[in-house]
Amino acid sequence: MGYSVVQREDVEPGGRNGQVRFVRKVLGVSAFGVNLFEIPPGETGYEHDETDSGQEEVYFVVSGSGSWLVSAGEVKEEVPVRAGTFIRFDPDTVRAPVAGPDGLTFVAIGVRPGSYEPRGNF
C-alpha cells in the first residue's frame, strides 16, 4: 500500500528560528509542497515571494490569529486572519505572517499554477 503518516511532534522544527516543520520532506510528497509553520506570539515570520519557484501558495490557519503583511509593487496591506482562515497568494506577491497574542499556526501548500487537473465541477 502506498501511504505515509507522521505526527507533528515527530517532525523536527527547522528553518528560520525553528518556525517550520518540513512535512513534505518527511512524508515524501513530490506533487506539491506542504509544511507546518508555528510563529510564536508577536513575532513576524519569513517575508518572501515565490517568483523564482513560480509556486502559488495557500495557507490554512490551524490555530491562533494574526495577519499577513502583503505587498505587490507599491500596494501594501495587512490582512487579518484567525483559525479557520484560508489565504492564497500569487507567486510574485510578497508576504510575511505576523502572529497575534496567541501565536499563529498554519499549514502552507504550494505548487506551480496549472499543475492541478480538475475532475468534475469542484
Solvent accessible surface area in square Angstrom, and as a share of the most:
residue,aa,sasa,rsa
1,M,225,1.01
2,G,85,0.82
3,Y,165,0.63
4,S,63,0.40
5,V,119,0.68
6,V,44,0.25
7,Q,104,0.46
8,R,117,0.43
9,E,113,0.51
10,D,95,0.49
11,V,4,0.02
12,E,138,0.62
13,P,68,0.43
14,G,21,0.20
15,G,48,0.46
16,R,117,0.43
17,N,110,0.57
18,G,34,0.32
19,Q,11,0.05
20,V,9,0.05
21,R,25,0.09
22,F,88,0.37
23,V,25,0.15
24,R,92,0.34
25,K,145,0.61
26,V,77,0.45
27,L,47,0.23
28,G,56,0.54
29,V,29,0.17
30,S,114,0.73
31,A,77,0.60
32,F,86,0.36
33,G,18,0.18
34,V,22,0.13
35,N,31,0.16
36,L,20,0.10
37,F,51,0.21
38,E,41,0.18
39,I,5,0.03
40,P,55,0.34
41,P,81,0.51
42,G,61,0.59
43,E,73,0.33
44,T,58,0.33
45,G,1,0.01
46,Y,130,0.50
47,E,109,0.49
48,H,39,0.17
49,D,56,0.29
50,E,28,0.13
51,T,79,0.46
52,D,151,0.78
53,S,36,0.23
54,G,23,0.22
55,Q,44,0.20
56,E,52,0.23
57,E,16,0.07
58,V,47,0.27
59,Y,8,0.03
60,F,64,0.27
61,V,0,0.00
62,V,72,0.42
63,S,51,0.33
64,G,24,0.23
65,S,36,0.23
66,G,19,0.18
67,S,8,0.05
68,W,0,0.00
69,L,78,0.39
70,V,26,0.15
71,S,19,0.12
72,A,56,0.44
73,G,71,0.68
74,E,170,0.76
75,V,96,0.55
76,K,152,0.64
77,E,107,0.48
78,E,115,0.52
79,V,45,0.26
80,P,108,0.68
81,V,8,0.04
82,R,167,0.61
83,A,45,0.35
84,G,46,0.45
85,T,36,0.21
86,F,142,0.59
87,I,22,0.11
88,R,125,0.46
89,F,9,0.04
90,D,63,0.33
91,P,30,0.19
92,D,98,0.51
93,T,17,0.10
94,V,44,0.26
95,R,0,0.00
96,A,2,0.02
97,P,8,0.05
98,V,33,0.19
99,A,5,0.04
100,G,14,0.13
101,P,115,0.72
102,D,119,0.62
103,G,6,0.05
104,L,1,0.01
105,T,29,0.17
106,F,4,0.02
107,V,38,0.22
108,A,10,0.07
109,I,70,0.36
110,G,5,0.05
111,V,46,0.27
112,R,155,0.56
113,P,81,0.51
114,G,78,0.75
115,S,67,0.43
116,Y,142,0.54
117,E,139,0.62
118,P,94,0.59
119,R,188,0.69
120,G,67,0.64
121,N,155,0.80
122,F,175,0.73
